[in-house]
């Protein structure tokens, strides 16, 4: 009898402890939660941990300090819709078909979406594996449920709709979802793609005041927007801590494309470069990697490997948590397109340039017969207007001020050959 009474006391204590803890601790401990944070139009230089003294990003800096931070991260193309499509598919734009934000006038977006939805999509793969999956913020691809999101913020219209309220107006949908996932005892995937620090640059007055010493008003507003984005990252991290799930949550942070001069839609570093941070206390040792090449092309295979979900055949990216795969890579390929898409089956019809990054070297190869489509922002701008090939030593010249193509003809030929071998618009 005493033994039975003691057993009942132990069971009661265990049950009480579980009930008193945050609801989400009951989640499947064998599989990590995933929180994907996607900044919007955020220059690679504008983070404290990347060396900026002009902007305050304490929460992102902490995330980088506690995780694996690749400072040499890149997006496949410097425009939001195709960049986000890469994050959903793990494919290059010429493979998934979304090369721009909108079709050329008179054409129907549905033709591009029909092709896009023939590919396996990250939210669907995770949902099929038992994850609850939440969409918030930008999207572009029909309704979130079509991609496999089990939860969302409603109709997304062209690129976000009601979901664009996330970050700027509220964080409640994410808070509610985390609690719901906890009660269900299921692992979760959150897509957090706020309209931050994207225009309109309308930061709260309290943040704008912090940059009163910045003379240029547009710059002041942009910097305040970056800090606003950082505050929302802090809210998310606090929420994970409060629920007791930070240890087994893989947090990934990057931007969809860059900003500033020669930025958005441009093949130069201000357009395509973004730090990529991965924080997973249960598995990842903190480290800043300033040498290895990483890309948004790697996010899908990284998440699938972490969650134990089989990856589709032929993904071109790697698992960024696989040190061997990261060390073996020495080359990344990027492409640059017009804002408007000319053909879902022939992505080269809106192609402006292609880039090869090999080690510290970067070749930008411009198309000699550019598409007769109105370009967007920096899509068509050459730093060296007379050159169809621009070669930069990023280690010595990270802001691409000196074209070395003429001085390095053999290197240009080798990198161009690699680029031509990679480029295959027919790949699906």
C-alpha positions in Angstrom: 0.0 0.0 0.0 2.8 2.4 0.9 4.5 1.6 -2.4 1.3 2.3 -4.3 0.8 5.6 -2.4 4.4 6.6 -3.3 3.9 5.7 -6.9 0.7 7.8 -7.0 2.6 10.8 -5.5 5.4 10.5 -8.1 2.8 10.3 -10.9 1.0 13.3 -9.5 4.2 15.3 -9.3 5.1 14.5 -12.9 1.6 15.4 -14.2 1.6 18.6 -12.2 5.0 19.6 -13.5 3.9 19.0 -17.1 0.7 21.0 -16.6 2.6 23.9 -15.0 5.1 24.2 -17.8 4.4 26.1 -21.0 2.0 24.1 -23.1 4.5 23.6 -26.0 7.0 21.5 -24.0 4.8 18.5 -24.9 5.8 18.8 -28.5 7.6 16.0 -30.3 11.1 16.3 -28.8 12.7 14.2 -31.6 12.0 16.7 -34.4 12.8 20.4 -34.3 10.4 23.2 -34.8 11.4 25.6 -37.6 11.1 29.4 -37.7 12.1 31.0 -41.0 12.6 34.7 -40.8 12.8 36.6 -44.1 13.7 40.2 -44.1 12.5 42.3 -47.1 14.8 44.7 -49.0 17.5 44.7 -46.3 21.1 45.5 -47.3 23.7 43.0 -46.3 25.8 45.7 -44.6 23.0 46.9 -42.3 23.3 44.6 -39.3 25.4 45.2 -36.2 27.1 41.8 -36.4 28.0 42.6 -40.1 29.9 45.7 -38.9 27.4 48.5 -39.1 27.7 51.2 -36.5 24.8 53.2 -38.0 21.9 50.9 -37.2 20.8 49.1 -34.1 20.0 45.4 -34.5 20.6 43.9 -31.0 18.2 41.0 -31.3 19.5 39.8 -34.7 23.1 40.3 -33.4 22.3 38.0 -30.5 20.8 35.5 -32.9 24.0 35.5 -34.9 26.1 35.2 -31.8 24.2 32.2 -30.6 24.0 30.5 -34.0 25.9 29.7 -37.1 26.2 32.9 -39.2 27.3 32.8 -42.8 28.3 36.3 -43.7 28.7 35.3 -47.4 25.2 34.3 -48.1 23.4 35.0 -51.4 20.0 34.8 -53.0 19.5 33.2 -56.4 18.1 36.5 -57.8 17.6 39.9 -56.2 13.9 40.2 -56.6 11.3 39.2 -54.0 8.9 36.9 -55.8 11.5 34.6 -57.4 13.6 34.7 -54.3 10.7 33.6 -52.1 9.9 30.9 -54.7 13.4 29.6 -54.2 12.7 29.4 -50.5 9.6 27.4 -51.2 11.1 25.0 -53.7 14.9 24.8 -53.2 15.2 25.5 -57.0 16.8 28.3 -59.1 14.3 30.6 -60.8 14.9 29.1 -64.2 13.9 25.8 -62.7 10.8 26.8 -60.8 9.8 29.3 -63.5 9.1 32.4 -61.3 11.7 34.8 -62.6 10.0 38.1 -61.8 7.3 39.7 -59.8 4.6 40.1 -62.5 3.9 38.9 -66.0 4.4 41.2 -69.0 1.2 43.2 -69.5 -1.5 41.1 -71.2 -0.2 37.7 -69.9 -1.8 35.7 -67.1 0.1 34.9 -63.9 -1.7 31.6 -63.8 0.5 30.1 -66.5 3.5 30.6 -64.3 1.7 29.3 -61.2 0.6 26.2 -62.9 4.2 25.3 -63.6 5.3 26.4 -60.1 2.9 24.0 -58.4 4.2 21.0 -60.3 7.2 21.1 -57.9 7.4 19.7 -54.4 6.9 22.6 -51.9 8.5 22.9 -48.5 5.3 23.7 -46.5 3.5 20.7 -48.1 6.4 18.3 -47.4 6.5 19.4 -43.8 2.7 19.2 -43.4 2.7 15.7 -44.9 5.3 14.8 -42.3 3.0 15.9 -39.4 4.1 19.5 -39.0 1.7 22.4 -38.4 2.8 25.1 -40.9 1.9 28.8 -40.7 2.2 31.4 -43.4 2.5 35.1 -42.5 3.7 38.1 -44.6 4.7 38.0 -48.3 3.9 35.1 -50.5 2.9 35.7 -54.2 1.8 32.1 -55.0 -2.0 31.8 -54.9 -3.4 31.0 -51.5 -1.0 29.7 -48.8 -3.0 26.5 -48.5 -2.1 25.7 -52.1 1.5 25.3 -51.0 0.7 23.2 -48.0 0.4 25.8 -45.2 -2.0 24.4 -42.6 -2.6 27.9 -41.1 -2.5 31.4 -42.6 -3.7 34.9 -42.2 -6.3 34.9 -45.0 -6.3 35.9 -48.6 -2.9 37.0 -49.9 -4.0 38.7 -53.2 -1.0 39.7 -55.4 1.8 39.3 -52.8 0.6 39.3 -49.3 -2.8 40.9 -48.7 -4.0 40.8 -45.1 -0.9 38.9 -44.2 1.2 42.0 -44.6 -0.1 43.2 -41.3 2.4 40.9 -39.6 5.3 42.7 -38.0 4.0 46.2 -38.8 0.6 45.9 -37.0 0.6 42.7 -35.0 2.5 39.5 -34.0 -0.6 37.9 -32.6 -1.2 35.3 -35.4 2.2 33.8 -34.7 1.7 33.9 -30.9 -1.6 32.2 -31.2 -0.2 29.6 -33.6 2.7 28.7 -31.3 0.2 28.1 -28.5 -2.0 26.0 -30.8 0.9 23.9 -31.9 1.8 23.4 -28.2 -1.6 22.2 -27.3 -1.6 19.8 -30.2 1.8 18.5 -29.3 3.0 18.9 -32.8 6.2 20.4 -34.3 5.7 23.5 -36.3 7.1 25.5 -39.2 6.5 29.3 -39.3 7.1 31.4 -42.4 7.6 34.9 -41.2 8.1 37.2 -44.2 7.1 40.7 -42.9 7.0 43.8 -45.1 10.1 45.0 -43.2 12.2 47.0 -43.8 10.6 47.3 -47.2 9.0 50.6 -48.3 6.9 52.4 -47.3 9.5 53.5 -44.8 7.0 54.5 -42.1 8.7 53.6 -38.8 7.2 54.4 -35.4 8.2 57.9 -34.3 10.0 56.5 -31.2 12.4 54.7 -33.5 12.8 57.5 -36.0 13.9 59.7 -33.1 16.8 57.4 -32.4 18.4 58.3 -35.8 17.9 62.1 -35.4 21.6 62.6 -36.0 21.3 61.1 -39.6 21.0 64.1 -41.9 19.3 62.4 -44.8 15.6 61.8 -44.0 15.1 58.8 -46.3 18.2 57.1 -44.8 17.0 57.9 -41.3 13.6 56.3 -42.1 15.2 53.2 -43.6 17.5 52.6 -40.6 14.6 53.0 -38.3 12.7 50.4 -40.3 15.6 48.0 -40.0 15.5 48.4 -36.2 11.7 47.9 -36.3 12.3 44.6 -38.1 14.9 43.7 -35.4 12.4 44.4 -32.6 10.0 41.8 -34.2 12.8 39.3 -34.2 13.3 40.0 -30.5 9.6 39.3 -30.0 9.8 36.0 -31.7 12.9 34.9 -29.7 11.3 35.9 -26.4 8.2 33.9 -27.4 10.3 30.8 -27.9 12.0 31.3 -24.6 8.8 31.9 -22.7 7.3 28.7 -24.1 10.4 26.6 -23.3 10.9 25.6 -26.9 14.0 27.6 -28.0 16.4 24.7 -27.4 14.8 22.5 -30.1 13.8 25.2 -32.6 15.8 25.8 -35.7 15.6 29.6 -36.4 16.9 30.7 -39.8 17.2 34.4 -40.8 18.0 35.9 -44.1 16.8 38.6 -46.5 14.9 38.1 -49.8 17.2 40.6 -51.5 19.2 43.7 -50.8 18.8 47.4 -50.9 20.8 50.7 -51.4 22.6 51.8 -54.6 23.0 48.9 -57.1 20.7 47.0 -54.8 17.3 45.4 -55.3 17.1 43.5 -58.6 20.8 44.1 -59.3 23.4 41.3 -59.7 25.9 43.2 -57.5 26.5 42.5 -53.8 24.0 45.1 -52.6 21.3 43.2 -54.5 22.2 39.6 -54.0 24.2 39.3 -50.8 22.6 38.5 -47.4 23.9 37.0 -44.2 22.3 33.7 -43.4 21.9 32.8 -39.7 21.0 29.4 -38.3 20.3 29.1 -34.6 19.5 25.7 -33.0 20.9 25.4 -29.5 20.3 21.7 -29.3 22.5 21.0 -32.3 24.4 24.0 -33.6 27.5 25.4 -32.0 27.8 29.2 -32.3 30.2 30.4 -35.0 30.6 33.2 -37.5 31.7 31.8 -40.9 33.2 34.6 -43.1 34.6 32.4 -45.9 32.1 29.7 -46.9 29.4 30.3 -49.6 25.8 29.9 -48.6 22.6 30.6 -50.4 18.8 30.7 -50.2 19.0 27.8 -52.5 20.2 25.8 -49.4 17.3 26.6 -47.1 15.0 23.9 -48.3 17.6 21.0 -48.1 18.8 22.3 -44.7 15.3 22.3 -43.2 14.4 18.9 -44.7 17.6 17.4 -43.4 17.0 18.9 -39.9 13.4 17.6 -39.7 14.2 14.2 -41.2 11.9 14.7 -44.2 13.2 13.1 -47.4 14.3 15.7 -50.0 13.2 15.6 -53.6 15.7 14.3 -56.1 17.9 16.9 -57.8 17.9 19.8 -55.4 20.9 22.0 -56.3 21.5 23.3 -52.8 23.2 21.7 -49.8 22.5 21.2 -46.1 24.1 24.2 -44.4 24.5 22.2 -41.2 26.6 19.6 -43.0 30.2 20.9 -42.5 31.5 18.5 -45.1 29.1 19.7 -47.8 29.8 23.4 -47.0 33.6 22.9 -47.1 33.3 21.1 -50.5 31.5 23.9 -52.2 33.6 26.5 -53.9 31.0 28.0 -56.4 27.6 29.6 -56.5 25.5 30.6 -59.5 23.0 33.4 -59.6 20.8 35.0 -62.3 19.3 38.4 -62.8 16.0 39.1 -64.5 13.6 41.8 -65.5 10.8 42.7 -63.1 8.2 41.4 -65.6 8.2 37.8 -66.8 7.9 37.1 -70.5 7.4 33.3 -70.6 6.9 30.6 -68.1 8.5 28.0 -70.3 11.4 30.2 -71.5 12.9 32.0 -68.5 15.8 33.4 -70.6 13.4 35.7 -72.4 13.5 38.0 -69.4 17.2 37.3 -68.4 19.6 40.2 -68.0 22.7 38.7 -66.5 24.2 35.6 -64.8 26.8 35.5 -62.1 29.4 33.0 -60.9 30.9 33.3 -57.5 34.0 31.1 -57.0 35.9 31.5 -53.8 36.5 35.2 -53.4 36.0 35.9 -57.2 32.8 37.0 -58.8 32.0 37.2 -62.5 28.9 39.1 -63.7 28.2 38.1 -67.3 25.8 40.5 -69.0 23.5 39.4 -71.9 24.6 41.0 -75.2 20.9 41.2 -76.4 18.9 42.2 -73.3 15.2 41.5 -73.3 12.9 44.2 -74.6 11.1 44.4 -71.3 11.1 47.4 -68.9 13.7 46.5 -66.3 13.2 47.0 -62.6 15.4 49.3 -60.6 19.0 48.1 -61.0 18.4 45.1 -63.2 20.1 46.6 -66.2 22.7 48.9 -64.6 26.4 48.0 -65.3 29.0 49.4 -62.9 31.3 49.3 -65.9 29.0 50.4 -68.8 31.5 49.4 -71.5 31.9 45.8 -70.2 29.8 42.7 -70.9 31.8 40.8 -68.3 32.8 42.2 -64.9 35.2 40.4 -62.6 35.6 41.4 -59.0 37.9 40.2 -56.2 35.4 40.3 -53.3 38.1 39.7 -50.7 40.0 42.9 -51.7 37.0 44.8 -53.1 33.7 43.8 -51.4 31.8 46.7 -52.9 32.9 45.9 -56.5 34.6 49.1 -57.5 37.2 47.7 -59.8 36.5 45.4 -62.8 39.4 43.0 -63.3 38.1 41.1 -66.3 40.7 42.5 -68.7 43.6 41.8 -66.3 42.4 38.2 -65.6 41.3 36.7 -69.0 41.9 33.1 -68.1 39.9 33.3 -64.9 37.1 35.0 -66.8 37.1 32.2 -69.4 37.0 29.5 -66.7 34.2 31.1 -64.8 32.2 31.8 -67.9 32.6 28.1 -68.9 31.3 27.1 -65.5 28.4 29.5 -65.8 27.5 28.2 -69.3 27.6 24.6 -68.1 25.3 25.4 -65.2 22.8 27.4 -67.1 20.0 25.2 -68.4 16.7 27.0 -68.8 15.0 23.7 -69.7 15.8 22.2 -66.3 12.6 21.5 -64.3 
